Amino acid sequence: MRRTLKSRRLGLWLALAAVLSVAIGLAGFARVERIFLIRSAQQSQGTLRLAVAGLRGALSRYEPLPGLIAEKPSIKLLLGKSADPDLIDAINLELKKIAASVGASDIYVIDRSGYTWAASNFDQPHSFVGLNYAYRPYFQQANEGALGRFFALGTASLKRGYYFAAPVTLLNDIIGVVTIKIAVDNLEADWQGADSEILVTDQYGIIFMSSRPEWHFKSLQPLDSLALAQINASRQYQQENLGLLDLQKDTLNEAGVERFVIGAEGKRENFVTTSLSIPEAGWTVHILTPTTAARAQAYTLVTMAVLVMLLTALIAAFMLQRRARLFERIEVQRSAQALLENRVAARTTDLNLANAQLLQEIEERKLAEQQLRKSQSDLVQAGKLAALGQMSAALSHEFNQPLAAVKTYADNAVTYLDRSRPEDARENVGRISQMADRMAAISKHLRNFARRPQEQIGPVSLLPVIHDAISILAGKIRDRNAQILFDPPAHDIWIMGGQIRLQQVLVNLISNALDASPDDHAEPLIIVAIEETDSRVRIAVRDQGPGVSEQVVGQIFDPFFTTKDPGHGLGLGLSISYNIIRDFGGQLLTTNHPEGGAVFTIDLVVAEHIMGAAAQ
């Protein structure tokens, strides 16, 4: 009964903690959300600055052009009351060419009354020629000697554009205006597909450029009668296109970060926005970043905070409950402690005995492994010496031939010296030196092959090992009138292994391939091929023998197993080679070639692959 009462109190306490945690989370969400929204707006300011820089760059590119065109003598001649049709045609063509070269929408020439005499779109359906633009602010500004600037919807083309206008002067008198119009569609194209929306408003708050075409000519604030009168007087926009954007906004901080809610109920979009102005153009550039990510971060943070508070309360309750139960267990533990200590002592004795037996087995296994490695090394050496014994006849021939040549060259040298022919004697002595180098090379290969290897596994250059193995067997190859077909790659290959032991394996495989070739074959052909991948290298040795039967495949790498006649092999060569390649981390495989003969393949790890993996 007492424990049930405590459990009920604990449950009530946890419920109260949960309600309090949720209430704190809901109360703090608005503040956390505001912080993340402001941070999101600050992060988008880099994109905003790029957009402003792009707009300023585009404007600065075209700003000096009207003044340059206004200096042309032909323009001054036209505005100086020379209405020559040929001159007008020439100016029209020249303006069209200039507009195409600089990427302008239109360029046109206006006299002081506002009448348009020439235009780059003279041959278009909505040509400016003959129209009067005295109502445009850019004309009025340039007609007073200043640089005219204005953004408006074209009255003839109905296309949005920014206008620059410069006065045309003659003898310090203004005689007309040159105007250039820049289409803004291309400027908006760079904003499409971005995560944020970009819009540009004029001095009235009207959106005239935006990554959302449906926002064009919408106002961020109601237009008063004075603003509407000025717009109508300059014909800046069509009255029927203007409207108020369905917008709700509130300010988030003193730096001008605002939250926009755009759209009607059910289709509302939430943005956080910040802006920069372009005073010289009278523009304000806004960047609208969706609040989805910021709200998700706020939800995540508040949820985590609530969970942490709940978890803290749960841990505290658990600790209180555990403490209460701990006192109840103390008495039980005291009575069981003596029994437990006895059992632990008995179990410790058993573990000590088992540990001693395990240590003894480990020592025995280490000793057995050392003996096995020694036996394997002795077998490798025995196999090598046996191979040398089998090659003794060929080696005798290899040494006897150059020795006989040395004897002949030496006798000839003596004769040449007796006959006072020192040049011929020097030539014979040189040939004797060459024969000595040849015997030294053969002796070096045999010494490296026969000695007991002490090398560790590491990177080994493959091609020299293959060439040395072929050189060791040169006598046997010559006696069999055989041919070794080996087409080495253009680059060297480095593998993981040991040079001497890998050389022994290759000598064994090539020697076996020679032995497997039929005696009635006029010129036995042994093919040595290399196949590379990113991490492995395969060296294949193929003979022209009968191949390996299915009964033999399973035991061909067993020690003392051989298919040769008695007295022609110990059956250790392939077994030793198999273990050597396995020590290198590779494989020695055997298959039968579809066209006949056996193929023994050495599969090794590329050294560069091992070193690259270690570096990572």
C-alpha positions in Angstrom: 0.0 0.0 0.0 2.8 2.4 0.9 4.6 1.6 -2.4 1.4 2.2 -4.4 1.0 5.6 -2.8 4.5 6.6 -3.7 4.0 5.4 -7.3 0.9 7.6 -7.6 2.7 10.7 -6.2 5.6 10.0 -8.7 3.1 9.8 -11.6 1.4 13.1 -10.7 4.8 14.8 -10.3 5.9 13.5 -13.8 2.6 14.7 -15.4 3.0 18.2 -13.8 6.6 18.3 -15.2 5.4 17.4 -18.6 2.7 20.1 -18.7 5.2 22.7 -17.4 7.8 21.7 -20.1 5.3 22.0 -22.9 4.0 25.3 -21.6 7.6 26.7 -21.5 8.3 25.4 -25.0 5.2 27.0 -26.5 5.9 30.3 -24.7 9.5 30.4 -26.0 8.8 29.3 -29.5 7.9 32.7 -30.9 11.2 34.2 -29.6 13.3 31.3 -30.9 11.5 31.5 -34.3 12.3 35.2 -34.5 16.0 34.5 -33.8 16.2 31.9 -36.6 14.2 34.1 -39.0 16.6 37.0 -38.4 19.6 34.7 -38.9 18.1 33.3 -42.1 17.7 36.9 -43.4 21.3 37.8 -42.5 22.5 34.7 -44.3 20.7 35.7 -47.5 22.3 39.2 -47.5 25.2 37.8 -49.5 22.8 36.8 -52.3 21.2 40.2 -52.0 24.5 42.1 -52.4 25.3 40.0 -55.5 21.9 40.9 -57.0 22.5 44.6 -56.3 26.0 44.5 -57.7 24.6 42.9 -60.9 22.0 45.6 -61.3 24.5 48.4 -60.7 26.9 46.8 -63.1 24.2 46.6 -65.8 23.2 50.2 -65.3 26.8 51.5 -65.2 27.5 49.7 -68.5 24.8 51.6 -70.4 24.9 55.0 -68.5 27.6 56.7 -70.7 26.3 55.4 -74.0 23.6 58.2 -74.7 26.3 60.9 -74.1 28.7 59.2 -76.5 26.0 58.8 -79.2 24.9 62.4 -78.7 28.4 63.6 -79.8 28.0 62.1 -83.3 28.0 64.8 -86.0 25.2 63.2 -87.8 22.9 63.4 -84.8 23.7 67.1 -84.4 23.1 67.7 -88.1 19.7 66.0 -87.9 18.6 68.0 -84.8 20.0 71.1 -86.4 16.9 71.2 -88.6 18.2 69.0 -91.3 15.4 66.7 -92.1 17.2 65.0 -95.0 15.5 61.6 -95.5 18.8 60.0 -96.5 20.4 61.3 -93.3 17.5 59.9 -91.2 17.8 56.5 -92.9 21.5 56.4 -92.3 21.0 57.4 -88.6 18.3 54.7 -88.2 20.6 52.0 -89.5 23.5 53.2 -87.4 21.3 53.3 -84.2 20.0 49.7 -85.0 23.6 48.5 -85.4 24.7 50.2 -82.1 21.7 48.7 -80.2 22.5 45.2 -81.5 26.2 45.5 -80.6 25.7 46.7 -77.0 22.6 44.6 -76.3 20.2 47.6 -75.8 16.5 47.3 -76.4 16.1 50.6 -78.3 18.0 53.8 -79.1 16.2 56.9 -80.4 16.8 60.6 -81.1 14.3 63.3 -79.8 14.2 67.0 -80.6 13.5 69.6 -77.9 9.8 69.4 -78.5 9.8 65.7 -77.7 9.3 64.5 -81.3 11.3 61.3 -82.2 13.2 61.7 -85.5 15.2 58.5 -85.6 15.1 55.2 -83.7 16.8 51.8 -83.8 13.4 50.1 -84.2 12.4 52.2 -87.2 11.5 49.0 -89.1 9.4 47.4 -86.3 5.6 47.5 -86.0 5.8 49.6 -82.8 8.4 52.0 -84.0 9.2 55.1 -81.9 9.7 57.3 -85.0 7.1 60.1 -85.1 6.1 59.7 -81.4 6.3 62.5 -78.9 7.9 61.7 -75.5 7.8 65.2 -73.9 5.9 63.7 -71.0 8.7 61.3 -70.0 10.8 62.4 -67.0 14.0 61.2 -68.6 13.4 63.6 -71.5 12.6 66.4 -69.2 15.8 65.8 -67.2 18.0 65.6 -70.3 16.3 68.6 -71.9 17.5 70.6 -69.0 21.1 69.4 -69.4 21.2 66.6 -66.9 21.5 62.8 -67.3 18.0 61.4 -67.5 17.0 58.3 -65.7 13.7 56.6 -65.6 12.0 53.2 -65.3 8.7 52.6 -67.1 6.5 50.4 -69.2 6.9 51.2 -72.9 3.9 53.0 -74.2 4.5 51.7 -77.7 6.1 48.3 -77.1 4.4 47.6 -73.6 7.8 46.2 -72.5 9.5 47.1 -69.2 12.7 49.0 -69.5 15.1 51.4 -67.9 15.9 54.6 -69.8 19.1 56.7 -69.9 18.9 60.0 -71.7 21.6 62.6 -72.5 21.3 66.1 -74.1 22.6 66.8 -77.6 24.4 70.2 -77.6 25.5 72.5 -80.4 27.4 75.6 -79.6 26.5 75.1 -75.9 22.8 75.0 -76.8 20.7 71.9 -76.2 19.1 70.9 -79.4 17.7 67.5 -78.5 18.0 64.3 -76.5 19.4 60.8 -77.2 17.7 58.0 -75.2 18.7 54.4 -74.7 16.3 51.8 -73.4 17.5 48.7 -71.5 15.2 45.6 -71.3 15.1 44.1 -67.8 13.9 40.6 -68.7 17.5 39.4 -69.0 18.4 40.8 -65.6 15.5 38.8 -64.1 16.5 35.6 -65.8 19.5 35.2 -63.5 17.2 35.2 -60.5 15.0 32.2 -61.6 15.4 28.9 -59.8 17.1 30.3 -56.7 16.0 29.3 -53.2 15.0 32.9 -52.4 12.8 35.4 -54.3 14.2 38.8 -55.4 12.1 41.8 -56.3 12.8 45.5 -57.1 10.5 48.3 -56.1 10.5 52.0 -57.2 9.9 55.1 -55.1 6.2 54.3 -54.9 6.8 50.7 -53.6 5.6 49.2 -56.9 7.3 46.0 -57.9 8.6 46.3 -61.5 11.2 43.6 -61.4 10.8 40.2 -59.7 11.7 36.5 -59.9 7.9 36.0 -59.7 6.2 37.4 -62.9 2.8 37.4 -61.2 4.1 40.1 -58.7 4.9 42.6 -61.5 3.2 46.0 -61.0 1.9 45.0 -57.5 2.5 47.6 -54.8 3.8 46.8 -51.3 1.7 49.6 -49.9 -1.5 51.6 -50.9 -0.9 54.3 -53.5 -2.1 57.8 -52.6 -3.7 60.2 -55.1 -0.5 62.2 -55.5 1.5 59.0 -56.5 -1.2 57.9 -59.0 -1.3 61.4 -60.5 2.5 61.4 -61.0 2.4 57.9 -62.6 -0.4 58.9 -64.9 1.4 62.1 -65.9 4.6 60.3 -66.9 2.7 57.2 -68.2 5.1 55.1 -66.2 2.6 52.2 -65.9 -0.8 51.3 -67.2 -3.4 52.1 -64.6 -5.2 48.8 -65.1 -2.1 46.7 -64.4 -1.5 48.3 -61.0 -2.7 46.5 -57.8 -2.0 46.0 -54.2 0.0 42.8 -53.3 -1.9 40.6 -50.9 0.6 41.1 -48.1 0.9 41.1 -44.3 4.1 42.2 -42.8 5.7 42.8 -39.5 9.2 44.1 -38.5 11.5 41.6 -36.7 14.3 43.9 -35.7 15.7 47.4 -35.9 18.0 46.5 -38.8 15.0 46.3 -41.2 14.4 42.6 -41.3 10.7 41.9 -41.9 8.4 39.0 -42.2 6.1 38.9 -45.3 3.0 36.7 -45.5 1.9 36.8 -49.2 -1.3 35.3 -50.6 -4.9 34.6 -49.6 -6.0 32.1 -47.0 -5.0 28.6 -48.0 -2.3 29.7 -50.4 -0.2 31.9 -48.1 3.6 31.9 -48.4 5.8 33.1 -45.5 9.1 34.9 -46.2 11.7 36.8 -44.2 13.0 39.7 -46.1 15.8 42.3 -46.0 16.5 45.0 -48.6 19.2 47.3 -50.0 18.7 50.5 -51.9 20.2 51.8 -55.2 19.9 55.6 -54.6 21.1 56.6 -58.1 18.3 54.6 -59.7 15.7 55.2 -57.0 15.3 51.5 -56.5 15.0 49.2 -53.5 16.1 45.6 -53.9 14.4 43.0 -51.6 15.3 39.4 -51.1 12.5 37.1 -49.8 13.7 33.9 -48.1 11.1 31.2 -47.3 10.7 30.7 -43.6 10.3 26.9 -43.9 13.8 26.1 -42.9 14.0 28.7 -40.1 10.7 27.5 -38.7 11.8 23.9 -38.9 15.0 24.8 -37.0 13.0 26.6 -34.4 10.6 23.6 -34.0 13.5 21.3 -33.7 15.3 23.4 -31.1 12.1 23.9 -29.0 11.2 20.2 -29.3 14.7 19.2 -28.2 14.5 21.7 -25.2 11.1 20.2 -24.1 12.5 16.7 -24.5 15.6 17.6 -22.4 13.4 19.0 -19.7 11.1 15.9 -19.8 14.2 13.7 -19.7 15.6 15.6 -16.8 12.4 15.3 -14.9 12.3 11.6 -15.7 15.9 11.1 -14.6 15.2 12.9 -11.4 12.1 10.8 -10.7 14.0 7.7 -11.6 16.8 8.6 -9.2 14.3 9.3 -6.4 12.6 6.0 -7.0 15.9 4.2 -7.2 17.0 5.7 -4.0 13.9 4.6 -2.2 14.3 1.0 -3.5 18.0 1.1 -2.7 17.3 1.2 1.0 14.9 -1.7 0.6 17.6 -3.8 -1.1 20.4 -3.2 1.3 19.2 -5.8 3.8 18.7 -8.4 1.0 22.1 -7.7 -0.4 23.8 -8.1 3.0 22.3 -11.5 3.4 23.3 -12.5 -0.1 26.8 -11.0 0.0 28.4 -13.8 1.9 27.0 -16.5 -0.4 28.1 -14.4 -3.4 31.6 -14.0 -2.1 31.9 -17.8 -1.7 30.7 -18.3 -5.3 33.0 -15.6 -6.6 36.0 -17.2 -4.9 35.1 -20.6 -6.3 34.6 -19.2 -9.8 37.9 -17.2 -9.5 39.7 -20.5 -8.8 38.2 -22.1 -11.8 39.0 -19.1 -14.0 42.7 -19.1 -12.8 43.0 -22.8 -13.7 41.4 -22.2 -17.1 43.6 -19.2 -17.6 46.8 -21.2 -16.8 45.7 -24.0 -19.2 45.0 -21.3 -21.9 48.4 -19.8 -21.5 50.0 -23.2 -21.8 48.1 -23.9 -25.0 49.1 -20.5 -26.4 52.8 -21.2 -25.7 52.4 -24.7 -27.3 50.7 -23.1 -30.4 53.5 -20.5 -30.7 56.2 -23.2 -30.5 54.3 -25.3 -33.1 54.0 -22.2 -35.3 57.7 -21.5 -35.1 58.5 -25.2 -36.0 56.0 -25.0 -38.9 57.6 -21.8 -40.2 61.1 -23.4 -39.9 59.9 -26.5 -41.7 58.3 -24.4 -44.4 61.5 -22.4 -44.8 63.5 -25.7 -45.1 61.0 -27.0 -47.6 61.3 -23.8 -49.7 65.1 -24.1 -49.6 65.0 -27.8 -50.5 62.7 -27.1 -53.4 65.0 -24.4 -54.6 68.1 -26.6 -54.4 66.1 -29.4 -56.1 65.3 -27.0 -58.9 69.0 -26.1 -59.1 69.9 -29.8 -59.3 67.4 -30.3 -62.1 68.9 -27.3 -64.0 72.5 -28.5 -63.4 72.9 -29.8 -67.0 71.6 -26.6 -68.5 73.8 -24.6 -66.1 76.8 -26.6 -67.1 76.1 -25.8 -70.7 75.6 -22.2 -69.8 79.0 -21.9 -68.2 80.9 -24.3 -70.7 79.9 -22.3 -73.7 81.3 -18.9 -72.5 84.3 -20.7 -71.0 85.1 -22.3 -74.4 84.7 -18.9 -76.0 87.0 -17.3 -73.4 89.6 -20.0 -74.2 89.4 -19.3 -77.9 89.5 -15.5 -77.5 92.5 -15.8 -75.1 94.5 -18.0 -77.6 93.7 -15.6 -80.4 94.8 -12.7 -78.3 98.2 -14.3 -77.7 98.6 -15.0 -81.4 97.7 -11.4 -82.3 100.2 -10.1 -79.8 102.9 -12.4 -81.3 102.1 -11.0 -84.7 102.2 -7.4 -83.4 98.4 -6.9 -83.9 97.5 -5.2 -80.6 94.1 -3.8 -81.9 92.9 -7.3 -82.7 94.2 -8.6 -79.4 92.4 -5.8 -77.6 89.2 -6.7 -79.3 89.5 -10.4 -78.2 90.2 -9.2 -74.6 87.1 -7.1 -74.8 85.1 -10.2 -75.9 86.6 -12.2 -73.0 85.3 -9.4 -70.6 81.9 -9.7 -72.1 81.9 -13.5 -71.6 82.9 -12.9 -67.9 80.1 -10.4 -67.5 77.7 -13.0 -68.9 78.8 -15.7 -66.5 78.7 -13.2 -63.6 75.1 -12.3 -64.4 74.2 -16.0 -64.5 75.9 -16.6 -61.2 74.2 -13.6 -59.6 70.7 -14.9 -60.7 71.5 -18.4 -59.3 72.9 -17.0 -56.1 69.8 -14.9 -55.5 67.6 -17.8 -56.3 69.4 -20.3 -54.1 70.0 -18.3 -51.0 67.6 -18.5 -48.0 65.3 -15.4 -48.1 65.5 -12.9 -45.2 63.4 -10.2 -46.8 60.2 -8.7 -45.4 57.0 -8.3 -47.4 57.0 -4.9 -49.1 56.7 -3.1 -52.4 58.5 -5.0 -55.2 59.0 -4.0 -58.9 57.4 -6.8 -60.9 59.0 -6.6 -64.3 62.6 -7.1 -63.2 61.6 -10.2 -61.2 59.9 -11.8 -64.3 62.9 -11.0 -66.5 65.3 -12.5 -63.9 63.2 -15.7 -63.7 63.3 -16.1 -67.5 67.1 -15.5 -67.5 67.6 -18.2 -64.8 65.8 -20.7 -67.1 67.5 -19.5 -70.3 69.5 -22.8 -70.6 66.5 -25.0 -70.1 64.5 -22.9 -72.5 67.2 -23.2 -75.1 67.6 -27.0 -74.7 63.9 -27.5 -75.2 64.0 -25.2 -78.2 61.1 -23.4 -76.5 59.9 -19.9 -76.8 58.8 -17.5 -74.0 56.1 -15.1 -75.2 56.1 -12.1 -72.8 54.8 -8.7 -73.8 55.6 -6.4 -70.8 53.5 -3.3 -70.3 55.1 0.1 -71.0 55.1 1.1 -67.3 56.5 -0.7 -64.3 54.2 -2.4 -61.8 54.7 -2.5 -58.0 53.2 -5.3 -56.0 53.3 -6.4 -52.3 55.7 -9.3 -51.8 59.3 -10.4 -51.6 61.6 -10.3 -54.6 63.5 -13.6 -54.1 60.5 -15.7 -53.1 58.4 -14.3 -56.0 61.3 -15.1 -58.3 61.3 -18.6 -57.0 57.6 -19.0 -57.7 57.9 -17.7 -61.2 60.9 -20.0 -61.9 58.9 -23.0 -60.6 55.8 -22.2 -62.7 57.8 -21.6 -66.0 59.9 -24.7 -65.4 56.7 -26.7 -64.8 55.3 -25.3 -68.0 58.3 -26.4 -69.9 58.1 -29.9 -68.4 54.4 -30.1 -69.2 54.9 -29.3 -72.9 54.8 -32.5 -75.1 58.2 -33.8 -76.3 56.9 -34.1 -79.9 56.1 -30.4 -80.1 58.7 -28.8 -82.3 58.8 -25.4 -80.6 57.0 -25.4 -77.2 55.4 -22.0 -76.5 55.1 -20.6 -73.0 52.9 -17.5 -72.6 53.5 -15.1 -69.7 50.8 -12.4 -69.5 50.0 -9.6 -67.0 46.5 -8.3 -66.3 46.0 -5.1 -64.2 43.1 -3.7 -62.2 43.0 -0.7 -59.8 44.0 -2.9 -56.8 45.2 -6.3 -58.1 47.7 -7.7 -60.6 47.5 -11.1 -62.2 50.5 -12.9 -63.7 49.4 -15.9 -65.9 51.8 -18.7 -67.1 50.2 -20.9 -69.8 51.7 -24.0 -71.3 50.7 -26.3 -74.2 50.5 -29.5 -72.2 47.5 -31.7 -71.6 46.2 -29.5 -68.8 45.1 -30.4 -65.3 42.6 -33.1 -64.9 39.5 -32.7 -62.6 40.8 -35.5 -60.3 44.1 -33.6 -59.8 42.8 -30.1 -59.3 41.8 -30.6 -55.7 45.2 -31.8 -54.5 47.7 -30.2 -57.0 48.9 -27.8 -54.3 49.3 -30.5 -51.6 52.9 -31.2 -50.4 54.6 -34.2 -52.1 51.9 -34.6 -54.7 53.3 -34.7 -58.3 52.2 -36.0 -61.7 55.8 -36.4 -62.9 57.6 -39.7 -63.2 59.5 -41.0 -60.1 62.8 -39.3 -59.7 61.7 -36.2 -61.6 60.3 -34.1 -58.8 59.6 -34.0 -55.0 56.0 -32.7 -55.3 57.0 -29.6 -53.2 57.3 -26.9 -55.9 53.6 -25.9 -56.2 52.9 -26.4 -52.5 55.8 -24.1 -51.6 54.7 -21.6 -54.3 51.1 -21.7 -53.0 52.2 -20.8 -49.4 54.6 -18.1 -50.6 51.9 -16.3 -52.6 49.4 -16.7 -49.7 52.0 -15.0 -47.4 52.0 -12.1 -49.8 48.3 -11.7 -49.3 47.5 -13.2 -52.8 46.3 -16.4 -54.4 47.8 -19.1 -56.7 45.1 -20.5 -59.0 45.1 -23.1 -61.7 42.6 -23.5 -64.6 42.6 -25.1 -68.1 42.7 -22.8 -71.1 39.8 -23.3 -73.6 42.3 -23.8 -76.4 44.3 -26.4 -74.4 47.0 -26.3 -71.8 47.1 -25.4 -68.1 47.1 -21.8 -66.8 48.7 -21.0 -63.4 47.7 -17.5 -62.2 49.4 -15.5 -59.5 47.0 -12.9 -58.0 48.8 -10.2 -56.0 47.9 -6.8 -54.4 49.1 -3.6 -56.0 51.6 -1.8 -53.7 50.3 1.7 -54.6 46.7 0.6 -53.7 47.9 -0.6 -50.2 49.9 2.6 -49.6 47.0 4.8 -50.8 44.5 3.0 -48.5 46.9 3.4 -45.6 47.2 7.1 -46.3 43.5 7.5 -46.1 
